[in-house]
Amino acid sequence: MEELYEVYGQLVYRFLLSACRDEALAEDLTQDTFLQAFQSLERFRGECRISAWLCQIARHLYWQHLEKQGGRVPEAMDETIPAPCDTEAQALHRVELAEVLERLEGLPPLMRQTVYLRALEGLPFKEIGGILGKSENWARVTFYRAKERLIQEVGHEES
């Protein structure tokens, strides 16, 4: 189980963080995900990648958490601690990254998670569809629409 956590722990954590935008909650749910995976490992039939299976467990646990909270989405944590000293290039990179992340935050949750899983994790559309409980084609179309939406937003700002 330790090997599983070492290989997939960050993937599951980042997946949860993209959904809940709360570092402490993402950490707790990541631990719960691996605990539940360990308890149900004998039911894993290998029909999908183990990363997809783990993210499905994580998604289910997050939904359970939301139901317990009355369906309320937790607020994102605001822990933007600047580095002690940035070079000009690093500072510019951080500003650009913050702008991209801000635009991503404006996307609907499933669209945001699709972009995250594809662009940052490099997962294939089939696996993204499996993780999010949708089809491969749905993941492709959603990713394409998200890109188009982000491009349009940039175009409107530059006009």
N, C-alpha and C positions, 0 to 999 in steps of 0.2 A: 504494500500500500504506500510505503514511503516513496518508492520509485515512481508510482503513479502520480503522487503529489508533486514530486520534483519536476516531472515532465510537464504536467498539465495544470499545476497550481496557479501559475501566473495567468494562463489563458482563461481559466474559470473566474479568477478574481477580476480580471479586466472586463470580461463579459458581464459579470454582475455589476461592476462599477459603472459600466456604460448604461446599464438599465436603471440603477437606483441612484447613482451620483452621490453616494454616501460611503466614504472609505471604511468606516467602522462596520457598517451593515454588510458591505461587500466582503470584508474579512470574515465576519461571523457566518455569513451564508456560504462562503467558500469552505470553511471548516465543516459546516453541516452537510455540504454537498459530498465531500469525501467520506464523511462518516456514513451517510446514507448509501453511497456507492459501495463502500466496504461491506455494509450489511446486506446489500442485494447483488453482490458480485456474481453469485451463482446464477442469477437471472439474466445476466448480460449474454446475449446469444451471438454477438459479433455481426449483427445485420447492418451496423453502421460503425463508423470510427468511434473509438473510445472517447475522443474529445467531444464528439457530437452527443454521445450518451451522457457524459458529465455535464455538458451545458444544458441538456434537457432536464436533468435533475436539478441543476441550479435554477433554471427558469421556473420550474415547478415550486421549488422552495421559496423563491422570491414572490410568486403569486400567492402562496400560502401566507407569507408575511403580510402582503398587502391586504388580504382578506381579514386577517387578525386586526389590522390597523383600520378597518372600516373602509378599505379600498383607497385610502389616502396614500398618495405617492410621497415618500420622504423627501425633504428638501435637500438640495445638494450642499455639501460642506464647502465652506469658503476658506480654504487653507492655501492661499497663494502666497507662499513665502519666497521672496526674491533671493536669488543667490547673492552671497556677500559681495562679489565683484564680478561684473560681466564686461567682456570686451564689447565693443560696438557691434560686431557681427553677431555675437551671442544674444545681445539685447534685441537686435532686429529680428533674429530668428524666433525668439520668444514672443515678440509682438505678433509676428505672422502666424505662429502656431496658435496663439491665443485667439486670433481672429478666426482661424479655421475651426477651432473647437467651439467658439461662440456660435458660428453658423451651424455647426453640427447639432448643437443644443437646441436650435430652432426647428429641427426636423422631428416628425412624429417618432415615438419610441422604436417601433419596429424598423422604420427606415434608418434611423440612427444606428441601431444595432447591426443592420445589414451592412452599412458602410464601414462600421468599425470592424466587423468580422472579415470583410473582404479586403479593405485597404490596409488595416493595421495588422491583422493576423494572417492575411494571405490565404484564407480558407477558400476552397472551391465552392461554387454556387450550390452544388448538390448538398454539401455538408451544411452550408448556411441554412438552406431550406429545411434540412432535417433538424437542426438546432432550434429553429424558430417555429417548427411545426407547420411548415409550408412546403411548396414544391420547389424544385430547382428552377423552373421557369419563373415562379413568383420572385425568387431571390434575384435573378438576373434583371427582371423588369424593375423591381424595387431599387436595386443599385443604380440602374440607368436613370431612373426618375430622380433619385436623390442627387446624382451628379448634375443632371440638367437643372435641377432646382438651385443647387449651389452656384452653378455657372451663371444662371439668370440673376441671382442676388448680387454677385460680383459685378455683372454688367450694369445693373441698375445703379450701383454705388459709384461706378466710374463715369456714368453719363452726366 
